[in-house]
Amino acid sequence: MEKMKLSVLFWEWESDEGAMKHDEVVDQVAQALTEGGHEVHLLGVSNSLTDLAEKLKEQTPELVFNLCETFADNDHYEMHITAVLEMLGVRFTGTGPTGMALRQDKAITKKLLAFHDVRCPEFATFDRDRLEFAGKMRFPLLIKPLHGDASAGVDDSSLVRDYVSLVQRINFIQNELNDTALVEEYIEGREFYVSILGNDPPEVLPLIELDFSRLPESYPRIYGREAKFDENSVQYNATNAVVATDLPPEVRNRILMVGLEAAHVMQCNDYARVDIRLTPDGRPYVVEVNANPYLETTGAVAVAALQAGMSYKTLINRIVETARKRWQQTEPQIVQQQKSSTSKRVRRQKAKSKARTPTEKDAERVRVAAA
């Protein structure tokens, strides 16, 4: 593998003590890249694009490992970071601005998946002044913000079984979270993660299941904020990602192929994770497409890679190698498009310059003809 000069890009924030903090995955990825023989620099950003540009100019990376999921404490800016990198001509890992923008709006994600015959839950969106329905829905319903990641705005109250609870949750998302409410039909069944590595061709890693078996019956089978981040909660301690081992081969293959198609439809690059619910009668529904999914050592992608015989170090360095090859393939096409665009402008300018300027004799002919 070619050794490179890399910058690990991430969001950092100020702690109560005044020190800058960042997620633990940053150090894990940086260590894996260093062990892979790369020259690695940390590149933290908070709320200044000027700082980002200056740090990139100072570090001059051959490739940025993009772990930045927010900017200025706003998750909606995740896609803009990739756009800035692209405009600056900086190569980076993961999905680009187009794919990020498509998946940022969960309603658009569902529409694109449905257009490509990828099954997903029926849904409706509730903005303050506009409603949009797509198909018929039945209770129970799952309500979440239209935008955002990491289960923001999703907890046990998000699963509703009556109209009163539905209206209350919609109002909460609109007024407290200042977002459009996405209401979708809740899919009863088991939940699986399809992790994908590479582009051409992509590799589908072993299937991971989100195991709710230890969760008390009174708790909804959803993976909300408590289950992800509250170490003292019942949900956190009773929910676990495990390797799926008891599925019939045809069902397993069906889930993997649906996940692969969903990642392709949403234009994910280098690596991705697709969350799928499987109904008791064996129908897979895509509930989430995650571009640049969380890469922490105990996360679903890392667990799937380990099951495939890949160490964490190998996984992270494979992502770098995958991104490097993708940029090598796409950059000549970009240069050719730029040359083509320049050539068209030159031809238009030449055509304008060749246009004959009217002379006095031409003007005299016009006057004679008019007379």
N, C-alpha and C positions, 0 to 999 in steps of 0.2 A: 504493500500500500504506500502511495506517495505521501511523504511527510509535508505538512503544510503549516503556515502561520495562521492561527485561528484566534478569533475573538468570541468569547461566550457572552451574548447579549441578554440582559435580564433587567427586570424592574426592581428598584431598591427603594426603601422608604425609611423615614427617620423614626427611631424608637423614642420612647418617653424620656430616655436618658440622653438623647441627642445623637446617638450613633446610627450609622446607616446599616440597615438589615436587608437580607435577601433570603429567598427560599433555599432550603437545604439541597434541592436538586441541582442548583448552580454548582456547588462545590463537588457534588458527585460526578456531574458531567465533565467538569474541568479536570478532575483527577483521572477519569477514564481516558480523556483525550491526551493528557500528559503521559500516561502509561502507554498510550499508543504511539508515542514518539513525536507528537506534534508540539510546536511552540504555541503555548496557550496564554492568552491574556483575558482578564475579566473586564467586561464593559457594562457597568451599571448605569441606568438612566432613571430619572424620576419625572421631571416635568419640563425639560428644556431640550428642544430639538437642536439648538445651537451647541449645547454640550455634546450631544450625540454626534453631530457632524465633526466637531473638533476632536473628539476621542477617536473616531474612525480615521481621521486624517493623521493623528498621532500614531495609532497602532498599525495602520496600513495592513489589515488582514487580507489574506488570500480568500478567506471564507469566514462568514459569521455563523456561529451556531446560535440560532435564534430561539431563546427561551422566554422572550418578552411577551407576556400575555396581557399587559395593561400599560397605560401611560398616563401620567398625571392622575393616578388613582381612578382611571376610567377604563373599564374593560372594553368599551366600544371602540377605543383607539387601537386595539390590537392589530386590526387590518391596516391601519394607517402607518404603523411602524414598518411593515413590509413594503408599503408603497414608497416610503422615504428611502429605504435601502435600495429599492429598485431604481428610483430616480437618481440616486447618487452613484449608480453603477457598481454597487457592492453585492457580491454573490452571497447567498445565505441558504441555510438549510430550511426544509419544510415548505409549506404551502405559500404561494404568492398572494398578492393583494386581491386578485379576482376571486380565487377560491375562498379566501378569508371573508370577503364581502358577501359572497353567496351564502355561506353557512352562518354568518352573523345574524341573519334574519331567519328564524326557524320556519316561518311560513313559506318563504322562498325555497328553503331546503325541501320542504314537503312537496311543494308544487313541482320542483325539478325531479324529485324522486318518482312522483306519480306519473309524470310525463314519460319517464323511462321504464314504467311498469315495475317499479320497485315498491313493494307494499309498505305503507306507513299508516299510522292511525288517522282516522277522520278528525278534522279540526275546525275551529273557528277562532277568529281574532276579535278582540273587543278593545277598540280604541275609544277615546272619549267621545268622538264625533263620527265614528265609522265602524260598522260591523262587516265581517267577511266570513262566510260559511263555505265549507268544502265537504259536502256529504252529510248524511244523517248521523247523529250521535246519540248514545244512550249512557245513562249513569251505570257505573261510576265514571267520573271525569277527572282528569288531571290538569291542574291549572298552573302555569309557569310564566315567567316574563318572556316576551317575544325575543329579547336579546340577552346576551350574557352567557357566561360559562360557569363551571365549577358548582353547578346546582344552586346558583344565586336565586334567592326567592323561592326555593323549593324545600318544604318540610312536610311533616305529617298532615298539616292543614291543607296542603295542596291537593290531596285526594278527597273529592267531595261526592256525596251520594244523594243530595237534594238541592232544590233551587235556592233555598235560603243560604246555604253554605256556598253555593256557586256565586251568588251575587256578592256575598261578603268577601270572597277571595279575589274576585275581579276588582272590587273597589280597593282592596289592599294593594294590589299590584299597580293599579293606576295612580293611586294617591300617595302611597308610601314609597313605592319604588320608582314612580314616575315613568312607567313603561306601559306598553300595550300588553294586554293579557292574552296569552295563547291558551285556549281550552281544547284539549284533545281527548279522544276516547281512551280510557285506560285499558291497556291490554293485560288481561290476566295471564299469568304463565311464568315460565322461567326466563331469566335474563342472562344474556351472553355478550362477551366482548370479542369482536373479530379484530385482531391486530395485523396490520399490513406493513411490510417493509420493502422498499424498492419501488422502481417505476416501470422498467421495461426489460423483463417482465417483473411484476410485483410478486413478492413472496407472502403467502398467508401463513401466519404463525399459528401454533396450536391454540385451540379454542379455550377460552377462560369463561367460567361461570361465576356470576355474583350470587353467592350462597346466602339465602335468607333462612335456612332451616333452623338456626338457633334463635331467631327473632320471635318473641312472644306473639301469639295469634292476634292479639289486640292491636298490634302495630302494622301500619300499611307496608306492603312490600315495595318500597321505593327507596332510591339511594339519594337522600336529601342532604342538606347541610350538616345535620347532626351526625349522620353516618360517616361523612367524609372528614369532618374537622373537630367534632366535640368528643375528645377522648373519654370524657366522663359519662357519655350518654349510653343508653341501652343499645341504640342503633349502631353506634360505632363498634361496640364490643361484641355485637351479635351478628355482624355482617362481614363477610370475608370473600375475597376473590380466590377461587380454586380452579384447578385444571379440570375441564369437563371430560369425564371418562365413560359415562354410561349411555351415550347416545348411539342409536343405530347409525351405521355408516352413511346411509342415504340422507338422514336428517342432518347429520353433521355437515355433510357436503353442501346441502341446501343452504344452511346458515352461512357457511364460509363464502359461497358464491354470491349470496345476497349482499354480504358485507363488502366483498371485493367490488361489486357493481356500484354500490352506493358511494364508495370512496372515489371511484372513477368518475361518476356523474358529478360529484362535487369538486372535482379538479384538485384533489389532494396530492401533494408531492412528497416523496421520500419516505414518509411514514404516516400512519393514520390509525385510528381506532373507531370502529363502528359498533354502537350499542344496539342490540337486537333482543326483542321479546319473542318468545316462542309460545304459541297458544297450545293448549292441551291436544288439539288435533294436528299439530305439526306445521302450522303456518308461521313463518318468520316475519316480524314487523320491525322495520328500522325506526328506532326512537331517537337516535342522536348520531350525527357524524362529527367526529372530533379530528380536526386537522391539528397537527402539532400537539398530540396528546401528552399528558403528564408523564415524565420519564424517570420519576423517582424509583429507587432500586427495588422497592416492594410493590410498585404499581403494576397494573394489569399488563402493560406492554412488556415490561422487564420480566415479569413472571412467564409470559408466553414465550419470550425469547429464550429464557433459561430452559423451558421445557423442550425447545427446539435444539438444545445443545449449545446455545450461545451465552457466553458470560456477559455481564453488564458492560464490561470494557469492550467486548466484541460488538455488542449491539450499538453502542454510541459511536464507535469508529466506523461501523458499517453505514450509519446514517451520513456521516461525513463523506465517505467514499461515494455513496449513492448520489449525494448532492453535487459533488465535484463532477461526476460523469454527466449528470443532467445539464449542468451549466456548460460543459464542454460541447454538448450536443446542440443546445439551444442558442448559444451566443453567435455562432456563424449565421443562423437564420435571422437573428436580430440585426446583425451587421448588414446582411443582404437586403432586409426590409428598409433599413435606413438609406442604403445606397439607392434602392429603387425610388424611395420618396424624394431623395435629393435629385435624382435624374429627372423625375417628373417636374420638379420645380424649375430646373435648368431649362427643360424643353419649353415650359410655359413662358419663361423670361425671354428665351430666344425668339419665340413666336411673337411676343409683344414688340421686341426690338425690331423685328423684320417688317412690322406693319408700317406701310408707307405714310409718311407725314404729308398732308395735303400741301401742294405748292400753289404759288400765285396763278399759274396756268390752270390748275384744277379749279380754283375759285372762279376764274374768268369763264371757264366752260359751264360752270353751274349757273352763273349769271346770264349767259347767253341762252342756255336751255330754259331758264325761267322766263326770259323775255319772250 
